[in-house]
């Protein structure tokens, strides 16, 4: 196992890229299902995405 460290900016950039990929893949599904969600559920979905993004800052 390597003991080399990855620069923080690389880790941050990778995390942002992964979050963007996941959100971009999921949002079309969420929007398509939006009609079946009540406002509370939709708000929870959006807040969860925001929490994940905020955790990468």
C-alpha distance matrix in Angstrom:
0.0 3.8 6.5 9.1 11.5 13.6 17.3 19.2 21.7 19.2 18.0 21.8 22.8 20.4 21.7 25.2 24.9 23.6 26.4 29.0 28.0 28.4 31.6 33.1 32.5 33.9 36.9 39.0 38.7 39.5 42.5 43.8 43.7 45.1 48.6 47.5 46.0 48.0 47.6 45.6 43.0 42.7 42.4 39.6 37.7 38.2 37.3 34.0 33.1 34.2 32.1 28.9 29.8 30.8 27.5 25.8 28.1
3.8 0.0 3.8 5.5 8.4 10.6 14.2 16.6 18.9 16.6 16.0 19.7 20.7 18.8 20.3 23.7 23.5 22.8 25.6 27.9 27.3 28.0 31.1 32.4 32.3 33.9 36.6 38.8 38.9 39.6 42.3 43.9 44.0 45.2 48.7 48.0 46.3 48.3 47.6 45.7 43.3 42.7 42.2 39.6 37.7 37.8 36.9 33.8 32.6 33.4 31.5 28.3 28.8 29.6 26.5 24.4 26.4
6.5 3.8 0.0 3.8 6.3 9.6 12.6 14.9 17.7 16.0 15.3 18.9 20.4 19.0 20.2 23.6 23.9 23.4 25.9 28.4 28.2 28.9 31.6 33.2 33.4 34.7 37.2 39.8 39.9 40.3 43.0 44.8 44.8 45.7 49.3 48.6 46.7 48.4 47.5 45.5 43.3 42.8 41.9 39.3 37.7 37.6 36.4 33.5 32.4 32.8 30.7 27.8 28.1 28.5 25.3 23.4 25.0
9.1 5.5 3.8 0.0 3.8 6.7 9.5 12.3 14.8 13.1 13.1 16.6 17.8 16.8 18.5 21.5 21.8 21.8 24.4 26.5 26.5 27.6 30.2 31.6 32.0 33.6 35.9 38.4 38.9 39.3 41.8 43.7 44.0 44.7 48.4 48.0 46.1 47.8 46.7 44.9 42.8 41.9 41.0 38.7 36.9 36.6 35.5 32.8 31.4 31.6 29.8 26.8 26.7 27.1 24.2 21.9 23.2
11.5 8.4 6.3 3.8 0.0 3.8 6.3 8.7 11.5 10.2 9.9 13.2 14.8 14.2 15.6 18.5 19.2 19.4 21.6 23.8 24.3 25.3 27.6 29.1 29.9 31.3 33.4 36.0 36.6 36.8 39.2 41.3 41.6 42.1 45.8 45.5 43.4 45.0 43.7 41.9 39.9 39.0 37.9 35.7 34.0 33.5 32.2 29.7 28.3 28.2 26.5 23.7 23.4 23.6 20.8 18.4 19.5
13.6 10.6 9.6 6.7 3.8 0.0 3.8 6.3 8.3 6.5 6.7 10.1 11.2 10.7 12.5 15.1 15.8 16.3 18.6 20.5 21.0 22.3 24.5 25.9 26.8 28.4 30.3 32.9 33.7 34.0 36.1 38.4 38.8 39.3 43.0 42.9 40.9 42.5 41.2 39.7 37.7 36.5 35.5 33.5 31.6 30.8 29.9 27.5 25.7 25.7 24.3 21.3 20.6 21.2 18.7 15.9 17.0
17.3 14.2 12.6 9.5 6.3 3.8 0.0 3.8 5.5 5.4 6.6 8.8 10.1 10.9 12.6 14.5 15.6 16.9 18.7 20.2 21.4 22.9 24.6 25.9 27.3 28.9 30.3 33.1 34.2 34.2 36.1 38.6 39.2 39.3 43.1 43.2 41.1 42.5 40.9 39.4 37.7 36.3 35.0 33.3 31.6 30.4 29.3 27.3 25.4 24.8 23.7 21.0 19.8 20.0 17.9 14.9 15.2
19.2 16.6 14.9 12.3 8.7 6.3 3.8 0.0 3.8 5.4 5.1 6.1 8.5 9.8 10.4 12.2 14.1 15.3 16.4 18.2 19.8 21.0 22.3 23.9 25.6 26.8 28.0 31.0 32.1 31.8 33.7 36.4 36.8 36.7 40.4 40.6 38.2 39.5 37.7 36.1 34.6 33.3 31.7 30.1 28.6 27.2 26.0 24.2 22.3 21.5 20.2 17.9 16.6 16.4 14.4 11.5 11.6
21.7 18.9 17.7 14.8 11.5 8.3 5.5 3.8 0.0 3.8 5.4 5.0 5.9 8.4 9.7 10.3 12.0 14.1 15.2 16.2 18.1 19.8 20.8 22.0 24.0 25.5 26.4 29.2 30.7 30.5 32.0 34.8 35.6 35.3 39.1 39.6 37.3 38.7 36.8 35.6 34.1 32.4 31.0 29.7 27.9 26.3 25.4 23.9 21.5 20.6 20.1 17.6 15.7 15.9 14.7 11.2 11.0
19.2 16.6 16.0 13.1 10.2 6.5 5.4 5.4 3.8 0.0 3.8 5.4 5.1 6.0 8.5 9.8 10.4 12.2 14.2 15.2 16.3 18.3 19.9 20.8 22.4 24.2 25.5 28.1 29.5 29.6 31.4 33.8 34.7 34.8 38.6 38.9 37.0 38.6 37.1 36.0 34.1 32.4 31.4 30.0 27.8 26.5 26.0 24.1 21.6 21.4 20.9 17.9 16.3 17.3 15.8 12.2 13.1
18.0 16.0 15.3 13.1 9.9 6.7 6.6 5.1 5.4 3.8 0.0 3.8 5.5 5.1 6.1 8.6 9.8 10.5 12.2 14.2 15.3 16.4 18.2 19.7 21.0 22.4 24.0 26.8 27.8 27.7 29.8 32.2 32.7 32.9 36.7 36.7 34.6 36.2 34.7 33.4 31.5 30.1 29.0 27.3 25.3 24.3 23.5 21.3 19.2 19.1 18.1 15.1 14.1 15.0 12.9 9.7 11.3
21.8 19.7 18.9 16.6 13.2 10.1 8.8 6.1 5.0 5.4 3.8 0.0 3.8 5.4 5.1 6.1 8.6 9.9 10.5 12.2 14.1 15.3 16.3 18.0 19.9 21.0 22.0 25.0 26.3 25.9 27.7 30.4 30.9 30.8 34.6 34.9 32.6 34.0 32.2 31.0 29.3 27.7 26.4 25.0 23.1 21.7 20.8 19.1 16.8 16.2 15.6 12.8 11.2 11.9 10.4 6.8 7.9
22.8 20.7 20.4 17.8 14.8 11.2 10.1 8.5 5.9 5.1 5.5 3.8 0.0 3.8 5.4 5.1 6.1 8.7 9.9 10.5 12.2 14.3 15.3 16.2 18.2 19.9 20.9 23.5 25.1 25.1 26.6 29.2 30.2 30.2 33.9 34.5 32.5 34.2 32.5 31.7 29.9 27.9 27.0 25.9 23.6 22.0 21.8 20.1 17.3 17.1 17.2 14.2 12.1 13.7 13.0 9.2 10.2
20.4 18.8 19.0 16.8 14.2 10.7 10.9 9.8 8.4 6.0 5.1 5.4 3.8 0.0 3.8 5.4 5.1 6.2 8.6 9.9 10.5 12.3 14.2 15.2 16.5 18.3 19.9 22.4 23.6 23.9 25.8 28.0 28.9 29.3 33.0 33.3 31.5 33.4 32.2 31.2 29.0 27.3 26.8 25.3 22.8 21.8 21.7 19.5 16.8 17.4 17.2 13.8 12.5 14.7 13.3 9.9 12.1
21.7 20.3 20.2 18.5 15.6 12.5 12.6 10.4 9.7 8.5 6.1 5.1 5.4 3.8 0.0 3.8 5.4 5.1 6.2 8.6 9.9 10.6 12.2 14.0 15.4 16.4 18.0 20.9 21.8 21.7 23.8 26.2 26.6 26.9 30.6 30.7 28.7 30.4 29.1 27.9 25.8 24.3 23.5 21.8 19.6 18.6 18.3 15.9 13.6 14.1 13.5 10.1 9.2 11.3 9.8 6.7 9.6
25.2 23.7 23.6 21.5 18.5 15.1 14.5 12.2 10.3 9.8 8.6 6.1 5.1 5.4 3.8 0.0 3.8 5.5 5.1 6.1 8.5 9.9 10.5 11.9 14.0 15.2 16.1 19.0 20.4 20.2 21.8 24.4 25.2 25.1 28.9 29.4 27.4 29.0 27.4 26.7 24.8 22.8 22.0 20.9 18.5 16.9 17.0 15.3 12.3 12.4 12.8 9.8 7.7 10.2 10.0 6.7 8.7
24.9 23.5 23.9 21.8 19.2 15.8 15.6 14.1 12.0 10.4 9.8 8.6 6.1 5.1 5.4 3.8 0.0 3.8 5.5 5.1 6.1 8.6 9.9 10.4 12.1 14.2 15.4 17.7 19.3 19.7 21.2 23.5 24.7 25.0 28.7 29.3 27.7 29.8 28.5 28.0 25.8 23.7 23.4 22.4 19.5 18.3 19.0 17.1 13.9 14.8 15.6 12.3 10.6 13.6 13.4 10.3 12.5
23.6 22.8 23.4 21.8 19.4 16.3 16.9 15.3 14.1 12.2 10.5 9.9 8.7 6.2 5.1 5.5 3.8 0.0 3.8 5.5 5.1 6.1 8.6 9.8 10.6 12.2 14.2 16.6 17.5 18.0 20.1 22.1 22.8 23.5 27.2 27.3 25.8 28.0 27.1 26.3 23.8 22.1 22.1 20.6 17.6 17.1 17.7 15.2 12.4 14.1 14.4 10.7 10.2 13.5 12.7 10.3 13.4
26.4 25.6 25.9 24.4 21.6 18.6 18.7 16.4 15.2 14.2 12.2 10.5 9.9 8.6 6.2 5.1 5.5 3.8 0.0 3.8 5.4 5.1 6.0 8.4 9.8 10.5 11.8 14.9 15.8 15.6 17.6 20.1 20.6 20.8 24.6 24.8 22.9 24.8 23.7 22.9 20.6 18.7 18.5 17.1 14.3 13.5 14.0 11.8 8.7 10.3 10.9 7.5 6.9 10.4 10.3 8.5 11.5
29.0 27.9 28.4 26.5 23.8 20.5 20.2 18.2 16.2 15.2 14.2 12.2 10.5 9.9 8.6 6.1 5.1 5.5 3.8 0.0 3.8 5.5 5.2 5.8 8.4 9.8 10.4 13.0 14.8 14.9 16.2 18.7 19.9 20.0 23.7 24.4 22.9 24.9 23.7 23.5 21.3 18.9 18.9 18.2 15.1 13.8 15.1 13.5 10.0 11.4 13.1 10.2 8.6 12.3 13.0 11.0 13.2
28.0 27.3 28.2 26.5 24.3 21.0 21.4 19.8 18.1 16.3 15.3 14.1 12.2 10.5 9.9 8.5 6.1 5.1 5.4 3.8 0.0 3.8 5.6 5.2 6.1 8.6 10.3 12.1 13.5 14.5 16.1 17.9 19.2 20.0 23.6 24.1 23.0 25.5 24.8 24.7 22.1 19.8 20.5 19.6 16.2 15.6 17.3 15.2 12.0 14.2 15.6 12.5 11.7 15.5 15.7 13.7 16.4
28.4 28.0 28.9 27.6 25.3 22.3 22.9 21.0 19.8 18.3 16.4 15.3 14.3 12.3 10.6 9.9 8.6 6.1 5.1 5.5 3.8 0.0 3.8 5.5 5.2 6.1 8.6 11.0 11.4 12.0 14.3 16.1 16.8 17.7 21.3 21.4 20.1 22.7 22.2 21.8 18.9 17.1 17.9 16.6 13.1 13.2 14.8 12.3 9.6 12.5 13.5 10.5 10.8 14.5 14.6 13.5 16.5
31.6 31.1 31.6 30.2 27.6 24.5 24.6 22.3 20.8 19.9 18.2 16.3 15.3 14.2 12.2 10.5 9.9 8.6 6.0 5.2 5.6 3.8 0.0 3.8 5.4 5.1 5.8 8.9 10.1 9.8 11.7 14.1 14.9 15.1 18.9 19.4 17.9 20.1 19.3 19.2 16.7 14.3 15.0 14.3 10.7 10.1 12.2 10.5 7.2 10.0 12.0 9.7 9.5 13.2 14.1 13.4 15.9
33.1 32.4 33.2 31.6 29.1 25.9 25.9 23.9 22.0 20.8 19.7 18.0 16.2 15.2 14.0 11.9 10.4 9.8 8.4 5.8 5.2 5.5 3.8 0.0 3.8 5.6 5.7 7.3 9.5 10.3 11.2 13.3 15.0 15.5 19.0 20.0 19.1 21.6 20.9 21.4 18.9 16.2 17.3 17.2 13.5 12.7 15.3 14.1 10.7 13.1 15.5 13.3 12.5 16.2 17.4 16.1 18.3
32.5 32.3 33.4 32.0 29.9 26.8 27.3 25.6 24.0 22.4 21.0 19.9 18.2 16.5 15.4 14.0 12.1 10.6 9.8 8.4 6.1 5.2 5.4 3.8 0.0 3.8 6.0 6.7 7.7 9.5 11.1 12.2 13.7 15.1 18.4 18.9 18.5 21.4 21.4 21.8 18.8 16.5 18.2 17.6 13.8 14.0 16.7 14.9 12.2 15.3 17.1 14.7 14.7 18.5 19.1 18.1 20.8
33.9 33.9 34.7 33.6 31.3 28.4 28.9 26.8 25.5 24.2 22.4 21.0 19.9 18.3 16.4 15.2 14.2 12.2 10.5 9.8 8.6 6.1 5.1 5.6 3.8 0.0 3.8 5.7 5.4 6.2 8.7 10.1 10.8 12.0 15.5 15.6 14.9 17.8 17.9 18.1 15.0 13.0 14.8 14.1 10.3 11.1 13.9 12.1 10.0 13.4 15.2 13.3 14.0 17.5 18.3 18.0 20.7
36.9 36.6 37.2 35.9 33.4 30.3 30.3 28.0 26.4 25.5 24.0 22.0 20.9 19.9 18.0 16.1 15.4 14.2 11.8 10.4 10.3 8.6 5.8 5.7 6.0 3.8 0.0 3.8 5.3 4.8 5.9 8.4 9.6 9.9 13.5 14.4 13.6 16.2 15.8 16.6 14.0 11.2 13.0 13.3 9.6 9.4 12.7 12.1 9.6 12.5 15.1 14.0 14.0 17.2 18.8 18.6 20.8
39.0 38.8 39.8 38.4 36.0 32.9 33.1 31.0 29.2 28.1 26.8 25.0 23.5 22.4 20.9 19.0 17.7 16.6 14.9 13.0 12.1 11.0 8.9 7.3 6.7 5.7 3.8 0.0 3.8 5.5 5.1 6.1 8.6 9.7 12.6 13.9 14.0 17.0 17.2 18.6 15.9 13.1 15.6 16.2 12.6 12.7 16.2 15.7 13.4 16.2 18.9 17.7 17.6 21.0 22.5 22.2 24.3
38.7 38.9 39.9 38.9 36.6 33.7 34.2 32.1 30.7 29.5 27.8 26.3 25.1 23.6 21.8 20.4 19.3 17.5 15.8 14.8 13.5 11.4 10.1 9.5 7.7 5.4 5.3 3.8 0.0 3.8 5.4 5.1 6.2 8.5 11.2 11.6 12.0 15.4 16.2 17.3 14.1 12.1 15.0 15.1 11.6 12.8 16.1 15.1 13.7 16.9 19.0 17.9 18.6 21.8 22.9 23.1 25.5
39.5 39.6 40.3 39.3 36.8 34.0 34.2 31.8 30.5 29.6 27.7 25.9 25.1 23.9 21.7 20.2 19.7 18.0 15.6 14.9 14.5 12.0 9.8 10.3 9.5 6.2 4.8 5.5 3.8 0.0 3.8 5.4 5.1 5.8 9.3 9.7 9.1 12.1 12.6 13.6 10.6 8.3 11.3 11.5 8.2 9.4 12.9 12.4 11.4 14.4 16.6 16.1 16.9 19.8 21.2 21.8 24.0
42.5 42.3 43.0 41.8 39.2 36.1 36.1 33.7 32.0 31.4 29.8 27.7 26.6 25.8 23.8 21.8 21.2 20.1 17.6 16.2 16.1 14.3 11.7 11.2 11.1 8.7 5.9 5.1 5.4 3.8 0.0 3.8 5.4 4.8 7.9 9.8 9.7 12.4 12.5 14.5 12.2 9.2 12.1 13.5 10.6 10.8 14.5 14.8 13.5 15.9 18.6 18.5 18.7 21.4 23.3 23.7 25.5
43.8 43.9 44.8 43.7 41.3 38.4 38.6 36.4 34.8 33.8 32.2 30.4 29.2 28.0 26.2 24.4 23.5 22.1 20.1 18.7 17.9 16.1 14.1 13.3 12.2 10.1 8.4 6.1 5.1 5.4 3.8 0.0 3.8 5.5 7.2 8.7 10.0 13.3 14.4 16.4 13.9 11.6 15.0 16.0 13.2 14.1 17.8 17.7 16.6 19.3 21.8 21.4 21.9 24.8 26.4 26.8 28.8
43.7 44.0 44.8 44.0 41.6 38.8 39.2 36.8 35.6 34.7 32.7 30.9 30.2 28.9 26.6 25.2 24.7 22.8 20.6 19.9 19.2 16.8 14.9 15.0 13.7 10.8 9.6 8.6 6.2 5.1 5.4 3.8 0.0 3.8 5.4 5.5 6.7 10.3 12.0 13.7 10.9 9.4 13.1 13.8 11.4 13.1 16.4 16.3 16.0 18.8 20.8 20.8 21.8 24.4 25.9 26.7 28.9
45.1 45.2 45.7 44.7 42.1 39.3 39.3 36.7 35.3 34.8 32.9 30.8 30.2 29.3 26.9 25.1 25.0 23.5 20.8 20.0 20.0 17.7 15.1 15.5 15.1 12.0 9.9 9.7 8.5 5.8 4.8 5.5 3.8 0.0 3.8 5.4 5.1 7.9 8.9 11.1 9.1 6.9 10.5 12.0 10.2 11.2 14.5 15.2 15.0 17.3 19.6 20.1 20.9 23.2 25.0 26.1 27.9
48.6 48.7 49.3 48.4 45.8 43.0 43.1 40.4 39.1 38.6 36.7 34.6 33.9 33.0 30.6 28.9 28.7 27.2 24.6 23.7 23.6 21.3 18.9 19.0 18.4 15.5 13.5 12.6 11.2 9.3 7.9 7.2 5.4 3.8 0.0 3.8 5.5 7.7 9.6 12.4 10.9 9.5 13.0 14.7 13.5 14.7 17.8 18.6 18.7 20.9 23.1 23.8 24.6 26.8 28.7 29.8 31.6
47.5 48.0 48.6 48.0 45.5 42.9 43.2 40.6 39.6 38.9 36.7 34.9 34.5 33.3 30.7 29.4 29.3 27.3 24.8 24.4 24.1 21.4 19.4 20.0 18.9 15.6 14.4 13.9 11.6 9.7 9.8 8.7 5.5 5.4 3.8 0.0 3.8 6.7 9.7 11.6 9.6 9.4 13.1 14.0 13.0 15.1 17.8 18.1 18.8 21.2 22.9 23.6 25.0 27.0 28.5 30.0 32.0
46.0 46.3 46.7 46.1 43.4 40.9 41.1 38.2 37.3 37.0 34.6 32.6 32.5 31.5 28.7 27.4 27.7 25.8 22.9 22.9 23.0 20.1 17.9 19.1 18.5 14.9 13.6 14.0 12.0 9.1 9.7 10.0 6.7 5.1 5.5 3.8 0.0 3.7 6.4 7.9 5.8 6.0 9.5 10.3 9.9 12.0 14.4 15.0 16.1 18.2 19.8 20.8 22.3 24.0 25.5 27.3 29.1
48.0 48.3 48.4 47.8 45.0 42.5 42.5 39.5 38.7 38.6 36.2 34.0 34.2 33.4 30.4 29.0 29.8 28.0 24.8 24.9 25.5 22.7 20.1 21.6 21.4 17.8 16.2 17.0 15.4 12.1 12.4 13.3 10.3 7.9 7.7 6.7 3.7 0.0 3.8 5.5 5.4 6.3 8.6 10.1 10.9 12.6 14.3 15.6 17.2 18.6 20.1 21.7 23.2 24.4 26.1 28.2 29.7
47.6 47.6 47.5 46.7 43.7 41.2 40.9 37.7 36.8 37.1 34.7 32.2 32.5 32.2 29.1 27.4 28.5 27.1 23.7 23.7 24.8 22.2 19.3 20.9 21.4 17.9 15.8 17.2 16.2 12.6 12.5 14.4 12.0 8.9 9.6 9.7 6.4 3.8 0.0 3.8 5.5 5.2 6.0 8.6 9.9 10.5 12.0 14.1 15.5 16.3 18.0 20.1 21.2 22.0 24.1 26.3 27.4
45.6 45.7 45.5 44.9 41.9 39.7 39.4 36.1 35.6 36.0 33.4 31.0 31.7 31.2 27.9 26.7 28.0 26.3 22.9 23.5 24.7 21.8 19.2 21.4 21.8 18.1 16.6 18.6 17.3 13.6 14.5 16.4 13.7 11.1 12.4 11.6 7.9 5.5 3.8 0.0 3.8 5.5 5.1 6.2 8.8 10.0 10.3 12.2 14.4 15.1 16.1 18.4 20.0 20.5 22.2 24.7 25.9
43.0 43.3 43.3 42.8 39.9 37.7 37.7 34.6 34.1 34.1 31.5 29.3 29.9 29.0 25.8 24.8 25.8 23.8 20.6 21.3 22.1 18.9 16.7 18.9 18.8 15.0 14.0 15.9 14.1 10.6 12.2 13.9 10.9 9.1 10.9 9.6 5.8 5.4 5.5 3.8 0.0 3.8 5.4 5.0 6.3 8.8 9.8 10.6 12.7 14.3 15.2 16.8 18.7 19.8 21.1 23.4 25.1
42.7 42.7 42.8 41.9 39.0 36.5 36.3 33.3 32.4 32.4 30.1 27.7 27.9 27.3 24.3 22.8 23.7 22.1 18.7 18.9 19.8 17.1 14.3 16.2 16.5 13.0 11.2 13.1 12.1 8.3 9.2 11.6 9.4 6.9 9.5 9.4 6.0 6.3 5.2 5.5 3.8 0.0 3.8 5.4 5.1 6.3 8.6 9.9 10.9 12.5 14.3 15.7 16.9 18.3 20.2 22.0 23.6
42.4 42.2 41.9 41.0 37.9 35.5 35.0 31.7 31.0 31.4 29.0 26.4 27.0 26.8 23.5 22.0 23.4 22.1 18.5 18.9 20.5 17.9 15.0 17.3 18.2 14.8 13.0 15.6 15.0 11.3 12.1 15.0 13.1 10.5 13.0 13.1 9.5 8.6 6.0 5.1 5.4 3.8 0.0 3.8 5.4 5.1 6.0 8.5 9.9 10.4 12.0 14.3 15.3 16.0 18.1 20.3 21.4
39.6 39.6 39.3 38.7 35.7 33.5 33.3 30.1 29.7 30.0 27.3 25.0 25.9 25.3 21.8 20.9 22.4 20.6 17.1 18.2 19.6 16.6 14.3 17.2 17.6 14.1 13.3 16.2 15.1 11.5 13.5 16.0 13.8 12.0 14.7 14.0 10.3 10.1 8.6 6.2 5.0 5.4 3.8 0.0 3.8 5.5 5.0 6.0 8.7 9.7 10.2 12.3 14.2 14.9 16.3 18.8 20.3
37.7 37.7 37.7 36.9 34.0 31.6 31.6 28.6 27.9 27.8 25.3 23.1 23.6 22.8 19.6 18.5 19.5 17.6 14.3 15.1 16.2 13.1 10.7 13.5 13.8 10.3 9.6 12.6 11.6 8.2 10.6 13.2 11.4 10.2 13.5 13.0 9.9 10.9 9.9 8.8 6.3 5.1 5.4 3.8 0.0 3.8 5.5 5.2 6.5 8.8 10.0 10.9 12.6 14.3 15.6 17.5 19.4
38.2 37.8 37.6 36.6 33.5 30.8 30.4 27.2 26.3 26.5 24.3 21.7 22.0 21.8 18.6 16.9 18.3 17.1 13.5 13.8 15.6 13.2 10.1 12.7 14.0 11.1 9.4 12.7 12.8 9.4 10.8 14.1 13.1 11.2 14.7 15.1 12.0 12.6 10.5 10.0 8.8 6.3 5.1 5.5 3.8 0.0 3.8 5.4 5.2 6.3 8.7 10.1 10.7 12.2 14.4 16.0 17.3
37.3 36.9 36.4 35.5 32.2 29.9 29.3 26.0 25.4 26.0 23.5 20.8 21.8 21.7 18.3 17.0 19.0 17.7 14.0 15.1 17.3 14.8 12.2 15.3 16.7 13.9 12.7 16.2 16.1 12.9 14.5 17.8 16.4 14.5 17.8 17.8 14.4 14.3 12.0 10.3 9.8 8.6 6.0 5.0 5.5 3.8 0.0 3.8 5.4 4.9 6.1 8.6 9.8 10.2 12.2 14.5 15.6
34.0 33.8 33.5 32.8 29.7 27.5 27.3 24.2 23.9 24.1 21.3 19.1 20.1 19.5 15.9 15.3 17.1 15.2 11.8 13.5 15.2 12.3 10.5 14.1 14.9 12.1 12.1 15.7 15.1 12.4 14.8 17.7 16.3 15.2 18.6 18.1 15.0 15.6 14.1 12.2 10.6 9.9 8.5 6.0 5.2 5.4 3.8 0.0 3.8 5.4 5.0 6.3 8.7 9.8 10.7 13.0 14.9
33.1 32.6 32.4 31.4 28.3 25.7 25.4 22.3 21.5 21.6 19.2 16.8 17.3 16.8 13.6 12.3 13.9 12.4 8.7 10.0 12.0 9.6 7.2 10.7 12.2 10.0 9.6 13.4 13.7 11.4 13.5 16.6 16.0 15.0 18.7 18.8 16.1 17.2 15.5 14.4 12.7 10.9 9.9 8.7 6.5 5.2 5.4 3.8 0.0 3.8 5.4 5.2 6.3 8.6 10.0 11.2 13.2
34.2 33.4 32.8 31.6 28.2 25.7 24.8 21.5 20.6 21.4 19.1 16.2 17.1 17.4 14.1 12.4 14.8 14.1 10.3 11.4 14.2 12.5 10.0 13.1 15.3 13.4 12.5 16.2 16.9 14.4 15.9 19.3 18.8 17.3 20.9 21.2 18.2 18.6 16.3 15.1 14.3 12.5 10.4 9.7 8.8 6.3 4.9 5.4 3.8 0.0 3.8 5.5 5.1 6.0 8.5 10.1 11.1
32.1 31.5 30.7 29.8 26.5 24.3 23.7 20.2 20.1 20.9 18.1 15.6 17.2 17.2 13.5 12.8 15.6 14.4 10.9 13.1 15.6 13.5 12.0 15.5 17.1 15.2 15.1 18.9 19.0 16.6 18.6 21.8 20.8 19.6 23.1 22.9 19.8 20.1 18.0 16.1 15.2 14.3 12.0 10.2 10.0 8.7 6.1 5.0 5.4 3.8 0.0 3.8 5.5 5.0 6.1 8.9 10.3
28.9 28.3 27.8 26.8 23.7 21.3 21.0 17.9 17.6 17.9 15.1 12.8 14.2 13.8 10.1 9.8 12.3 10.7 7.5 10.2 12.5 10.5 9.7 13.3 14.7 13.3 14.0 17.7 17.9 16.1 18.5 21.4 20.8 20.1 23.8 23.6 20.8 21.7 20.1 18.4 16.8 15.7 14.3 12.3 10.9 10.1 8.6 6.3 5.2 5.5 3.8 0.0 3.8 5.5 5.2 6.8 9.4
29.8 28.8 28.1 26.7 23.4 20.6 19.8 16.6 15.7 16.3 14.1 11.2 12.1 12.5 9.2 7.7 10.6 10.2 6.9 8.6 11.7 10.8 9.5 12.5 14.7 14.0 14.0 17.6 18.6 16.9 18.7 21.9 21.8 20.9 24.6 25.0 22.3 23.2 21.2 20.0 18.7 16.9 15.3 14.2 12.6 10.7 9.8 8.7 6.3 5.1 5.5 3.8 0.0 3.8 5.4 5.4 7.1
30.8 29.6 28.5 27.1 23.6 21.2 20.0 16.4 15.9 17.3 15.0 11.9 13.7 14.7 11.3 10.2 13.6 13.5 10.4 12.3 15.5 14.5 13.2 16.2 18.5 17.5 17.2 21.0 21.8 19.8 21.4 24.8 24.4 23.2 26.8 27.0 24.0 24.4 22.0 20.5 19.8 18.3 16.0 14.9 14.3 12.2 10.2 9.8 8.6 6.0 5.0 5.5 3.8 0.0 3.8 5.4 5.5
27.5 26.5 25.3 24.2 20.8 18.7 17.9 14.4 14.7 15.8 12.9 10.4 13.0 13.3 9.8 10.0 13.4 12.7 10.3 13.0 15.7 14.6 14.1 17.4 19.1 18.3 18.8 22.5 22.9 21.2 23.3 26.4 25.9 25.0 28.7 28.5 25.5 26.1 24.1 22.2 21.1 20.2 18.1 16.3 15.6 14.4 12.2 10.7 10.0 8.5 6.1 5.2 5.4 3.8 0.0 3.8 5.5
25.8 24.4 23.4 21.9 18.4 15.9 14.9 11.5 11.2 12.2 9.7 6.8 9.2 9.9 6.7 6.7 10.3 10.3 8.5 11.0 13.7 13.5 13.4 16.1 18.1 18.0 18.6 22.2 23.1 21.8 23.7 26.8 26.7 26.1 29.8 30.0 27.3 28.2 26.3 24.7 23.4 22.0 20.3 18.8 17.5 16.0 14.5 13.0 11.2 10.1 8.9 6.8 5.4 5.4 3.8 0.0 3.8
28.1 26.4 25.0 23.2 19.5 17.0 15.2 11.6 11.0 13.1 11.3 7.9 10.2 12.1 9.6 8.7 12.5 13.4 11.5 13.2 16.4 16.5 15.9 18.3 20.8 20.7 20.8 24.3 25.5 24.0 25.5 28.8 28.9 27.9 31.6 32.0 29.1 29.7 27.4 25.9 25.1 23.6 21.4 20.3 19.4 17.3 15.6 14.9 13.2 11.1 10.3 9.4 7.1 5.5 5.5 3.8 0.0
